Amino acid sequence: MSVDMHKVLKELMSAPAVTGFEEPRRKKIIEAYSKYCDSVSVDVIGNVIGTIGKGEKAVMLAGHYDQIGFLVKYVDEKGYASFDQVGGWDPRVAYGTRVKIWIGDKPSDYIVGIIGTKAAHLTDLSEREKAIPLKDMRIDFGASSAEAAAKMGVKIGCPCTPLAEVEYLGKEGSDLVVGPAFDDVCAVAAFIEALDILAKDPPKKLKVYAVATTQEEIGMRGAQVCAYNIQPWAAIAADVTHAVAPGVDANRVSDIQIGKGPVVGVGANFTRALWEMMEKEAKKDKIPVQRQGVPSASGTDAWAIQVTRGGTITGLVSLPNRYMHSPNEVVSLSDLTNAGKLIAATIKALDKSDLKHTIEVYRK
């Protein structure tokens, strides 16, 4: 019986995790991991590390739980907030977005604001054809002055997230859901499915480290720290990837389709023996998978993990995503469930594997 993926996503997404301000969601992940893992710990940079198994060889799962957002930089005398991006935002998407300005760590500790727009009646045609730079945008949150803003709890350094919830796309019970920041809480949700499977039949020769990593959106920093400390024999990263969507042709995204299964990455950032193992296990267990060619950097935690210390066996499982880095990303619940099943099946195969980091090919 698979976990209720919709319920898992809603629970994780109920707490914000803007890079550098991940504490609220961290608590949710610790709670979820504690149901399945032998141990759960948090390292110095904020990675949440759940372990299963007591074997000698370490296998690391890595998927980031931080999300893109905004950070208040200044509140002017009229009570409007200047802000900057955390992670990569398209200013065309940000313009006009409703936001939560977080003034504390509790679920209710936010002020509603809006990234103000200039009405079409008041703009020239040339203005409408240009994206407004983020530096020229302001958040209106109902304050009449800087002093009023301070009394509301809004100050320099407050993180902001889109005001949007996880909803079914289309009808209730649909396989597709829409929400902000599925990049990359989807990976953590897939890990929970994998942990649910592995907890019932733990690996014998492996110790699995399911790591919800931090600070991926500003440079894969959490994965780098954790991989250095764990020194994994093998690692599987999980992240979202672009799917075919309006304006996004199949040839640009390897014809990745939402709802047709998780995606196995193929290319220099990954170990061939591991991606072939994943595809073999998927075929054996009848798990639908897709394949994506990645010619260089994958832009995921796999890029950092592969070359940490002396390097390691590395793979990538991706979740198809439409409208990435927007307040309205779309993913498939079945893709997430199948990603968890694929990860669990691969770990079971690794438990029986003798893949080596270094193979002697000649001795005089």
C-alpha positions as CSV (number, residue, x, y, z in Angstrom):
1,M,0.0,0.0,0.0
2,S,1.6,3.3,-1.1
3,V,1.6,6.4,1.1
4,D,-1.1,9.0,0.4
5,M,1.1,11.3,-1.8
6,H,-1.5,14.1,-1.9
7,K,-1.6,14.2,1.9
8,V,2.2,14.0,2.2
9,L,2.6,16.9,-0.3
10,K,0.0,19.1,1.5
11,E,1.6,18.5,4.8
12,L,5.2,19.3,3.7
13,M,4.0,22.3,1.7
14,S,2.1,23.7,4.6
15,A,5.4,25.0,6.0
16,P,7.7,27.4,4.1
17,A,11.3,26.6,3.4
18,V,12.9,29.6,1.6
19,T,16.6,28.9,1.3
20,G,18.2,30.0,4.6
21,F,14.9,29.9,6.4
22,E,14.0,26.2,6.2
23,E,13.2,25.5,9.8
24,P,9.4,25.3,9.6
25,R,9.5,22.6,6.8
26,R,12.5,20.9,8.5
27,K,10.2,20.1,11.5
28,K,7.7,18.5,9.1
29,I,10.3,16.3,7.5
30,I,11.7,15.2,10.8
31,E,8.2,14.2,11.9
32,A,7.7,12.2,8.6
33,Y,11.1,10.5,8.7
34,S,10.6,9.5,12.3
35,K,7.8,7.1,11.3
36,Y,10.2,5.0,9.2
37,C,13.9,5.6,10.0
38,D,16.2,4.0,12.6
39,S,17.6,7.5,13.3
40,V,17.0,11.1,12.3
41,S,19.5,13.9,12.7
42,V,20.1,17.4,11.5
43,D,23.6,18.6,10.5
44,V,25.2,22.0,10.9
45,I,23.8,23.4,7.6
46,G,20.3,22.1,8.1
47,N,20.2,18.8,6.1
48,V,17.7,16.3,7.6
49,I,19.3,12.8,7.6
50,G,17.2,9.7,8.1
51,T,18.9,6.3,8.2
52,I,17.6,2.8,7.6
53,G,19.8,-0.3,7.8
54,K,23.0,-1.1,9.6
55,G,25.3,-2.3,6.8
56,E,28.8,-1.2,6.1
57,K,28.3,0.5,2.7
58,A,26.6,3.9,2.7
59,V,24.0,4.8,0.1
60,M,22.9,8.4,0.1
61,L,19.6,9.7,-1.2
62,A,19.6,13.5,-1.8
63,G,16.7,15.8,-2.6
64,H,16.5,19.4,-1.5
65,Y,13.6,20.8,0.5
66,D,14.5,24.5,0.3
67,Q,12.5,26.6,-2.1
68,I,12.8,29.7,-4.1
69,G,11.2,32.8,-2.7
70,F,11.9,36.5,-1.9
71,L,13.7,38.4,0.8
72,V,12.6,41.8,2.1
73,K,15.5,44.2,1.6
74,Y,14.0,47.6,2.7
75,V,10.7,49.1,3.8
76,D,10.3,52.7,2.6
77,E,8.5,55.6,4.4
78,K,5.2,54.8,2.6
79,G,5.3,51.2,3.9
80,Y,6.2,49.4,0.6
81,A,8.8,46.7,0.7
82,S,11.7,46.4,-1.7
83,F,12.8,42.8,-2.1
84,D,15.3,40.5,-3.9
85,Q,15.0,37.0,-5.2
86,V,16.2,33.9,-3.4
87,G,17.0,31.4,-6.1
88,G,16.0,32.0,-9.7
89,W,12.8,33.9,-10.6
90,D,11.5,35.0,-13.9
91,P,10.4,38.6,-13.2
92,R,7.4,38.1,-15.6
93,V,6.1,35.4,-13.2
94,A,6.8,37.4,-10.1
95,Y,4.9,40.5,-11.2
96,G,1.5,40.7,-9.6
97,T,2.0,37.6,-7.4
98,R,0.3,37.5,-4.0
99,V,2.8,36.6,-1.3
100,K,3.1,35.6,2.3
101,I,5.6,37.7,4.2
102,W,6.8,35.4,7.0
103,I,7.3,37.1,10.4
104,G,7.7,33.9,12.4
105,D,8.0,30.1,12.2
106,K,4.4,29.2,13.0
107,P,1.9,28.3,10.2
108,S,0.0,31.4,10.9
109,D,3.0,33.8,11.3
110,Y,2.6,35.6,8.0
111,I,1.3,38.9,6.5
112,V,-0.4,38.8,3.1
113,G,1.1,41.1,0.5
114,I,1.0,41.6,-3.2
115,I,3.8,42.4,-5.6
116,G,2.1,45.5,-7.0
117,T,1.4,46.1,-10.7
118,K,0.8,49.2,-12.7
119,A,-2.6,49.1,-14.3
120,A,-2.7,48.7,-18.1
121,H,-4.6,52.0,-18.4
122,L,-1.6,53.8,-17.0
123,T,1.2,52.1,-19.0
124,D,2.5,52.9,-22.4
125,L,2.5,50.2,-25.0
126,S,6.3,50.0,-24.9
127,E,6.2,49.4,-21.1
128,R,3.8,46.5,-21.6
129,E,6.2,44.7,-23.9
130,K,9.0,44.7,-21.3
131,A,9.5,42.6,-18.1
132,I,9.7,44.8,-15.0
133,P,13.0,44.2,-13.2
134,L,12.6,42.8,-9.7
135,K,14.5,45.9,-8.3
136,D,11.7,48.1,-9.5
137,M,8.9,46.0,-7.9
138,R,7.5,46.6,-4.5
139,I,5.4,44.5,-2.1
140,D,2.2,46.2,-0.9
141,F,1.1,44.7,2.4
142,G,-1.2,47.4,3.7
143,A,1.2,49.4,5.8
144,S,1.0,53.2,5.6
145,S,4.6,53.8,6.8
146,A,7.8,52.1,7.8
147,E,6.7,52.5,11.4
148,A,3.4,50.7,10.7
149,A,5.3,48.0,8.9
150,A,7.5,47.4,11.9
151,K,4.5,47.1,14.2
152,M,3.1,44.5,11.8
153,G,6.4,42.5,12.2
154,V,7.7,43.2,8.7
155,K,11.4,44.0,8.7
156,I,14.5,43.6,6.6
157,G,15.3,39.9,6.2
158,C,11.7,38.6,6.2
159,P,11.4,35.7,3.7
160,C,8.4,35.7,1.3
161,T,6.7,32.8,-0.5
162,P,3.8,32.8,-3.1
163,L,0.3,32.7,-1.5
164,A,-0.8,29.4,-3.1
165,E,-1.7,26.0,-1.8
166,V,-1.5,22.5,-3.1
167,E,-4.7,21.8,-5.2
168,Y,-5.9,19.2,-7.6
169,L,-5.6,20.3,-11.2
170,G,-9.0,19.8,-12.8
171,K,-11.3,17.6,-10.8
172,E,-11.0,16.5,-7.2
173,G,-8.9,13.3,-7.0
174,S,-7.0,14.1,-10.2
175,D,-3.5,12.6,-10.6
176,L,-2.2,16.1,-11.3
177,V,-1.7,18.7,-8.6
178,V,-0.7,22.3,-8.8
179,G,1.2,24.4,-6.2
180,P,4.3,26.4,-5.6
181,A,7.7,24.9,-4.8
182,F,7.2,21.4,-5.9
183,D,10.9,22.0,-6.8
184,D,12.0,20.1,-4.8
185,V,9.7,19.0,-2.0
186,C,8.6,16.3,-4.6
187,A,11.9,14.5,-4.0
188,V,11.3,14.4,-0.2
189,A,7.8,13.0,-0.8
190,A,9.3,10.3,-3.1
191,F,11.8,9.4,-0.4
192,I,9.0,9.0,2.1
193,E,7.4,6.4,-0.3
194,A,10.8,4.7,-0.6
195,L,11.3,4.7,3.2
196,D,7.9,3.2,3.7
197,I,8.9,0.3,1.5
198,L,12.4,-0.2,2.9
199,A,11.3,0.0,6.6
200,K,9.3,-3.2,6.0
201,D,12.4,-5.0,4.5
202,P,15.6,-3.1,5.4
203,P,18.8,-3.7,3.3
204,K,21.2,-6.2,4.8
205,K,24.6,-4.8,3.6
206,L,23.8,-1.1,3.3
207,K,23.1,1.8,5.5
208,V,20.7,4.2,3.6
209,Y,20.9,7.9,4.3
210,A,17.8,9.7,3.1
211,V,18.9,13.3,3.1
212,A,16.6,16.2,2.6
213,T,19.2,18.7,1.6
214,T,19.3,22.5,2.0
215,Q,20.5,25.4,0.0
216,E,20.3,23.7,-3.4
217,E,18.7,26.7,-4.9
218,I,21.8,28.8,-4.3
219,G,24.4,26.3,-5.3
220,M,23.9,22.7,-4.0
221,R,25.6,23.6,-0.7
222,G,23.7,21.2,1.6
223,A,24.5,18.2,-0.7
224,Q,28.2,19.1,-0.8
225,V,28.4,19.2,3.0
226,C,26.5,16.0,3.6
227,A,28.2,14.0,0.9
228,Y,31.6,15.0,2.4
229,N,30.5,13.8,5.8
230,I,28.7,10.6,4.8
231,Q,31.3,9.5,2.1
232,P,28.7,7.4,0.3
233,W,29.6,4.3,-1.7
234,A,26.7,5.2,-4.0
235,A,24.2,8.1,-4.2
236,I,20.9,8.7,-5.9
237,A,19.8,12.3,-6.2
238,A,16.2,13.3,-6.9
239,D,14.9,16.5,-8.3
240,V,12.3,17.9,-10.7
241,T,12.8,18.2,-14.5
242,H,11.1,20.1,-17.2
243,A,8.2,18.3,-19.0
244,V,6.4,19.0,-22.3
245,A,4.1,22.0,-21.8
246,P,2.6,24.8,-23.8
247,G,5.5,26.5,-25.5
248,V,7.9,23.7,-24.5
249,D,8.5,21.4,-27.4
250,A,9.3,17.7,-26.9
251,N,12.8,18.0,-28.5
252,R,13.9,20.5,-25.8
253,V,13.0,18.2,-22.9
254,S,13.6,14.7,-24.2
255,D,9.9,14.3,-24.7
256,I,9.4,14.1,-20.9
257,Q,5.7,13.8,-20.1
258,I,3.9,14.3,-16.9
259,G,2.2,11.1,-15.7
260,K,4.4,8.7,-17.6
261,G,6.7,7.9,-14.8
262,P,9.9,9.2,-13.1
263,V,12.9,10.0,-15.3
264,V,16.3,8.3,-15.3
265,G,19.2,10.6,-16.1
266,V,21.8,9.5,-18.6
267,G,25.1,11.4,-19.1
268,A,28.4,12.4,-17.7
269,N,27.0,13.5,-14.3
270,F,25.9,9.9,-13.6
271,T,27.4,6.4,-13.4
272,R,26.4,4.2,-16.3
273,A,26.2,1.0,-14.2
274,L,23.8,2.7,-11.8
275,W,21.5,4.2,-14.5
276,E,21.4,0.8,-16.2
277,M,20.5,-0.8,-12.9
278,M,17.7,1.6,-12.4
279,E,16.2,0.9,-15.8
280,K,16.6,-2.9,-15.3
281,E,14.8,-2.8,-11.9
282,A,12.1,-0.6,-13.4
283,K,11.5,-3.1,-16.2
284,K,11.5,-6.0,-13.7
285,D,9.0,-4.4,-11.3
286,K,6.9,-2.9,-14.1
287,I,7.6,0.7,-12.9
288,P,7.0,3.2,-15.8
289,V,10.1,5.2,-16.4
290,Q,11.3,7.8,-18.9
291,R,14.9,8.6,-20.0
292,Q,16.6,12.0,-20.3
293,G,19.9,12.8,-21.8
294,V,21.9,15.2,-19.7
295,P,25.1,16.2,-21.6
296,S,26.9,18.1,-18.8
297,A,25.9,19.6,-15.4
298,S,22.5,18.3,-14.3
299,G,21.8,21.4,-12.1
300,T,20.9,19.0,-9.2
301,D,22.5,17.7,-6.1
302,A,24.0,14.9,-8.2
303,W,26.5,17.4,-9.7
304,A,28.0,18.1,-6.3
305,I,27.9,14.6,-4.9
306,Q,29.5,12.9,-7.8
307,V,32.9,14.6,-7.3
308,T,32.9,15.1,-3.5
309,R,36.1,13.7,-1.8
310,G,37.2,10.9,-4.2
311,G,34.0,10.8,-6.1
312,T,31.2,8.3,-5.9
313,I,28.8,6.1,-7.9
314,T,25.9,8.6,-8.8
315,G,22.5,8.5,-10.3
316,L,19.5,10.8,-10.8
317,V,15.8,10.2,-10.6
318,S,13.8,13.2,-11.8
319,L,10.1,14.1,-11.4
320,P,8.4,15.7,-14.5
321,N,7.3,19.2,-13.7
322,R,5.4,21.8,-15.8
323,Y,5.9,25.6,-15.1
324,M,8.9,25.2,-12.9
325,H,10.0,28.1,-10.7
326,S,6.5,29.6,-10.7
327,P,3.8,29.8,-8.1
328,N,1.8,27.2,-10.1
329,E,4.0,24.2,-10.8
330,V,2.2,21.0,-11.9
331,V,3.3,17.4,-11.1
332,S,1.8,14.0,-11.2
333,L,1.1,12.1,-7.9
334,S,1.7,8.8,-9.6
335,D,5.1,9.9,-10.9
336,L,6.1,10.7,-7.3
337,T,4.9,7.3,-6.0
338,N,6.6,5.5,-8.8
339,A,9.8,7.5,-8.1
340,G,9.7,6.2,-4.6
341,K,9.2,2.6,-5.8
342,L,12.1,3.0,-8.3
343,I,14.4,4.3,-5.6
344,A,13.5,1.5,-3.2
345,A,13.9,-1.2,-5.9
346,T,17.3,0.3,-6.8
347,I,18.5,0.2,-3.2
348,K,17.5,-3.5,-3.0
349,A,19.5,-4.2,-6.1
350,L,22.5,-2.2,-4.8
351,D,22.3,-4.4,-1.6
352,K,23.2,-7.4,-3.8
353,S,25.6,-5.5,-6.0
354,D,29.4,-5.4,-5.9
355,L,29.9,-2.2,-7.9
356,K,33.4,-0.9,-7.2
357,H,34.8,2.7,-7.2
358,T,38.2,1.5,-8.6
359,I,38.9,-1.5,-10.7
360,E,42.5,-2.7,-11.3
361,V,42.9,-3.3,-15.0
362,Y,46.6,-4.0,-15.1
363,R,49.5,-4.9,-12.9
364,K,53.0,-5.5,-14.0
